[in-house]
Each structure stands twice: as C-alpha cells, then as structure tokens.
C-alpha cells in the first residue's frame, strides 16, 4: 500500500494501493507509520507522491465508517499523528485528488500539483462531510467563505484555481511534477531542520489556537532554535562568506 524510500535527506512516501489508492484504516495507519519511520531514519523533509494513475481518488467509505460495534475510526487521532511530524512535508498530486486524497494533500505543509489534476472535497455528494480535516484546513488556507464553497458544493477544481485561492502552492506541467516536487523537498531537506520544525509548530499553533497562543509558544521554541548547531553554522557563514551560504546539517 505504502512504500518508503530515501533520496539523501528526503524521505519519499509513495502511495501504491491499486487501482485508485482508496483510503481505509490500514492504509491510513501505514501512511502515518511511513512518515514516522522516515523521520526516525533521519529524513529532514518528506515527499508524498503516488506511482499510480491517480494520487488518491478518495476513501473506502465502508472501511472508514462505523464498524459492527458502532465504533468509528478516530479522525482526530490520525490528524494528531500527521501534525506531529516534525519535518516539512510536500505533496506531489496528479490525476484524481478527491475526498480523502485531497485531505492527505492538505495535511502536508506544501502542495505541488500537476496542471491536469482534478481536485475536490466531494464527500457531500455522498451525503458525508470530509473526515480527515479538509474543512478546517481549507479555512486556514483559503478562509471560511471558500472553505464553505469547496466543501458544500463538492466540485472538482483545476489546480490553477486552487493556487489562486492559496490552497495549492505551485502548479506545474504534468511532465515537470516529479522534478519540481523533488526539488522543493530537497531544498527543505537542506535547510535548518530545527528552525523549520519551529516554524511548522508555531504555524500549527497559530491556526489551531490563535495568534496569542502562537506568540506565547514562540518564546519557548526559541530556546530550541538558539541551541541548534545550525544557528552557529548559519551565523558563521554569514560573516565569512555572506548570507545564504551556510551548509546546514539538520541539528
């Protein structure tokens, strides 16, 4: 279902669950575990992609719904696992990116999309709501009015429209998706990993709890940043060779 590989400091999580990468409990658990394993193995950034025709065409509704005992999957637990990944994550999306597939992409820090992709929160067409955080993440990325539009109407969007709304970071020709997304992941992996982790956590706190909470959290996070070796490398490089010349090691 899920394959984990490494390209230098980039952990590559590949969705490979034919025919359409449909999401169920086992798929989600393996997906989260792959990201956690990538970090444990030293990845400083993670690229999520699919080796099938589509990125992910949605969820196996039966697998995600209430079981025989009436207990449902716990979306909050899944989102907590994904949000706790301490390194930057990039989704490279193509083909159908629908329902839960769109949510997997929204749970990443950045989204690079092939221009021919079809993207949408289509759960409402089944009488459902997005189960894995699309509503709240669309509010954070595009604002409440657009979040209502995207989730209530259940339309499929071209990536260029979602880029305009701030939902997608970059749209590229289909043939350039692999190169563009890997280039972005490598750039993040070469960055100061501790500082990037601070940025990620503070953004999450600001989205979830507001600016004041993020201001308070930042004070505590700064000690972690100042203690990193990469701060020393960055400042030394600035004085010797100029800004932007540091080679970071992620510690």
C-alpha positions as CSV (number, residue, x, y, z in Angstrom):
1,X,0.0,0.0,0.0
2,X,2.7,2.5,1.1
3,X,6.4,2.4,0.1
4,X,9.1,4.4,1.9
5,X,12.4,5.2,0.2
6,X,15.1,7.7,0.9
7,X,16.8,10.1,-1.5
8,X,19.5,11.7,0.6
9,X,17.8,13.6,3.4
10,X,14.4,13.3,1.7
11,X,12.0,10.6,2.8
12,X,9.8,9.6,-0.2
13,X,6.4,8.1,0.8
14,X,4.8,6.6,-2.3
15,X,1.1,5.6,-2.3
16,X,0.8,2.4,-4.2
17,X,-2.6,0.7,-3.5
18,X,-4.2,-0.2,-6.8
19,X,-6.4,0.8,-8.5
20,X,-7.0,4.2,-7.0
21,X,-5.2,4.4,-3.6
22,X,-8.6,4.3,-1.8
23,X,-8.2,5.1,1.8
24,X,-9.1,2.7,4.7
25,X,-7.9,2.3,8.2
26,X,-5.0,0.1,7.3
27,X,-3.9,2.5,4.5
28,X,-4.0,5.4,6.9
29,X,-2.1,3.6,9.6
30,X,0.6,2.6,7.1
31,X,0.7,6.1,5.7
32,X,1.3,7.7,9.1
33,X,3.8,5.0,10.1
34,X,5.8,5.6,6.9
35,X,6.2,9.3,7.7
36,X,7.1,8.5,11.3
37,X,9.6,5.9,10.1
38,X,11.1,8.4,7.6
39,X,11.8,10.8,10.5
40,X,13.2,8.1,12.6
41,X,15.6,7.2,9.8
42,X,16.9,10.8,9.6
43,X,14.7,12.3,6.9
44,X,14.8,16.1,7.1
45,X,11.8,16.5,4.7
46,X,9.2,14.2,3.3
47,X,7.8,14.0,-0.2
48,X,4.4,12.3,-0.6
49,X,3.5,11.0,-4.1
50,X,1.7,8.3,-6.0
51,X,3.0,5.8,-8.5
52,X,-0.5,5.1,-9.9
53,X,-2.6,7.0,-12.4
54,X,-4.2,9.0,-9.6
55,X,-2.8,10.5,-6.4
56,X,-5.8,9.2,-4.4
57,X,-9.4,9.0,-5.6
58,X,-10.9,9.1,-2.1
59,X,-11.8,6.9,0.7
60,X,-13.2,3.4,1.0
61,X,-16.3,4.6,2.7
62,X,-17.2,1.2,4.3
63,X,-13.7,0.9,5.7
64,X,-13.8,4.4,7.3
65,X,-17.4,4.2,8.5
66,X,-18.8,2.8,11.8
67,X,-17.9,-0.9,12.3
68,X,-20.1,-3.7,13.5
69,X,-19.7,-2.5,17.1
70,X,-20.7,1.1,16.2
71,X,-17.2,2.4,16.7
72,X,-15.9,4.7,14.0
73,X,-12.3,5.5,13.0
74,X,-10.9,8.4,15.0
75,X,-10.0,11.2,12.6
76,X,-8.6,13.4,15.3
77,X,-6.0,10.7,16.2
78,X,-4.9,10.5,12.6
79,X,-4.6,14.2,12.3
80,X,-2.6,14.4,15.5
81,X,-0.1,11.9,14.1
82,X,0.3,13.8,10.9
83,X,0.5,17.2,12.6
84,X,3.2,15.9,14.9
85,X,5.6,15.1,12.0
86,X,8.5,17.5,12.9
87,X,9.9,18.0,9.4
88,X,8.4,19.7,6.3
89,X,6.1,17.6,4.1
90,X,5.4,18.1,0.5
91,X,2.5,16.5,-1.5
92,X,3.0,16.0,-5.2
93,X,-0.5,15.5,-6.7
94,X,-1.8,14.4,-10.1
95,X,-4.8,12.7,-11.6
96,X,-7.8,12.4,-9.3
97,X,-7.2,14.0,-5.9
98,X,-10.6,13.6,-4.4
99,X,-12.2,13.4,-0.9
100,X,-9.7,11.8,1.4
101,X,-7.0,12.1,-1.2
102,X,-7.4,15.9,-1.1
103,X,-7.2,15.7,2.7
104,X,-3.9,13.8,2.6
105,X,-2.5,16.6,0.5
106,X,-4.0,19.3,2.7
107,X,-2.3,17.7,5.7
108,X,1.1,18.3,4.1
109,X,2.8,21.6,4.6
110,X,3.1,22.4,0.8
111,X,1.3,21.1,-2.3
112,X,2.7,20.9,-5.8
113,X,0.1,20.0,-8.4
114,X,0.2,18.8,-12.0
115,X,-1.8,21.2,-14.0
116,X,-4.2,18.5,-15.3
117,X,-5.1,17.2,-11.9
118,X,-8.8,17.2,-10.7
119,X,-9.0,18.2,-7.1
120,X,-12.0,18.4,-4.8
121,X,-13.7,17.8,-1.5
122,X,-16.5,15.7,-2.9
123,X,-17.8,14.0,0.2
124,X,-21.1,16.0,0.2
125,X,-22.1,14.1,-3.0
126,X,-22.3,11.0,-0.8
127,X,-24.1,12.8,2.0
128,X,-20.9,12.9,4.0
129,X,-18.6,15.6,5.3
130,X,-14.8,15.5,5.0
131,X,-13.5,13.2,7.7
132,X,-9.7,14.0,7.7
133,X,-9.5,17.7,8.3
134,X,-10.3,19.3,4.9
135,X,-12.9,21.7,6.3
136,X,-10.6,23.2,8.9
137,X,-7.5,23.1,6.7
138,X,-9.4,24.9,3.9
139,X,-10.4,27.5,6.4
140,X,-6.8,28.0,7.3
141,X,-5.6,28.1,3.7
142,X,-8.4,29.9,1.9
143,X,-10.7,31.4,4.5
144,X,-14.2,30.4,5.7
145,X,-16.1,31.6,2.7
146,X,-14.0,29.5,0.3
147,X,-14.0,26.5,2.7
148,X,-17.8,26.5,2.7
149,X,-17.8,26.8,-1.1
150,X,-15.4,24.0,-1.7
151,X,-16.8,21.5,0.8
152,X,-20.5,22.4,0.4
153,X,-20.7,22.3,-3.4
154,X,-18.4,19.2,-3.9
155,X,-17.0,20.5,-7.1
156,X,-13.8,19.4,-8.8
157,X,-11.3,22.1,-9.3
158,X,-8.3,22.6,-11.6
159,X,-5.1,23.3,-9.6
160,X,-4.7,26.8,-11.1
161,X,-7.9,27.9,-9.4
162,X,-6.8,26.4,-6.1
163,X,-3.4,28.0,-6.4
164,X,-5.1,31.4,-6.8
165,X,-7.1,30.7,-3.6
166,X,-3.9,29.8,-1.7
167,X,-4.8,26.1,-1.3
168,X,-2.1,24.9,-3.6
169,X,1.5,26.3,-3.5
170,X,2.7,25.5,-7.0
171,X,1.2,24.3,-10.3
172,X,3.5,22.8,-13.0
173,X,3.1,21.0,-16.3
174,X,2.4,17.3,-15.7
175,X,5.8,16.3,-17.1
176,X,7.5,18.5,-14.5
177,X,5.7,17.3,-11.4
178,X,8.3,14.8,-10.2
179,X,11.3,17.2,-10.8
180,X,9.5,20.3,-9.3
181,X,8.2,18.5,-6.2
182,X,11.5,16.7,-5.5
183,X,13.4,20.0,-6.0
184,X,11.3,21.6,-3.3
185,X,11.6,18.7,-0.9
186,X,15.4,18.7,-1.4
187,X,15.5,22.5,-0.7
188,X,13.6,21.9,2.5
189,X,15.8,19.0,3.5
190,X,18.9,21.1,3.1
191,X,17.5,23.8,5.4
192,X,18.0,24.3,9.1
193,X,15.8,21.4,10.3
194,X,15.4,22.7,13.8
195,X,14.3,26.1,12.7
196,X,11.9,24.7,10.1
197,X,10.4,22.5,12.8
198,X,9.8,25.6,15.0
199,X,8.1,27.3,12.1
200,X,5.9,24.3,11.5
201,X,4.9,24.1,15.1
202,X,4.2,27.8,15.5
203,X,2.1,27.9,12.3
204,X,0.1,24.9,13.6
205,X,-0.5,26.6,17.0
206,X,-1.5,29.9,15.3
207,X,-4.0,28.0,13.1
208,X,-5.4,25.9,15.9
209,X,-5.3,28.2,18.9
210,X,-4.7,31.8,17.5
211,X,-2.0,34.3,17.3
212,X,-1.7,35.0,21.1
213,X,-1.1,31.3,21.7
214,X,1.5,31.2,18.9
215,X,3.2,34.3,20.4
216,X,3.5,32.5,23.8
217,X,4.7,29.3,22.2
218,X,7.3,31.0,20.2
219,X,9.1,32.2,23.4
220,X,9.6,28.6,24.4
221,X,10.6,27.4,20.9
222,X,13.3,30.0,20.5
223,X,15.5,28.3,23.1
224,X,15.4,25.1,21.0
225,X,16.4,27.1,17.9
226,X,19.3,29.0,19.6
227,X,20.7,25.7,21.0
228,X,21.0,24.2,17.5
229,X,24.3,23.8,15.7
230,X,22.7,25.1,12.5
231,X,22.3,28.5,14.1
232,X,26.1,28.6,14.6
233,X,26.7,27.4,11.1
234,X,24.4,30.0,9.7
235,X,25.8,32.9,11.6
236,X,29.4,31.9,10.9
237,X,28.7,31.5,7.2
238,X,27.1,34.9,7.1
239,X,30.2,36.6,8.5
240,X,32.7,34.7,6.4
241,X,31.0,34.1,3.1
242,X,27.8,36.2,3.2
243,X,24.1,35.4,3.8
244,X,22.7,32.3,2.2
245,X,26.0,30.4,2.1
246,X,25.5,28.2,5.1
247,X,25.5,24.4,4.7
248,X,23.1,23.1,7.3
249,X,23.3,19.6,8.8
250,X,19.9,19.5,10.5
251,X,20.9,19.6,14.1
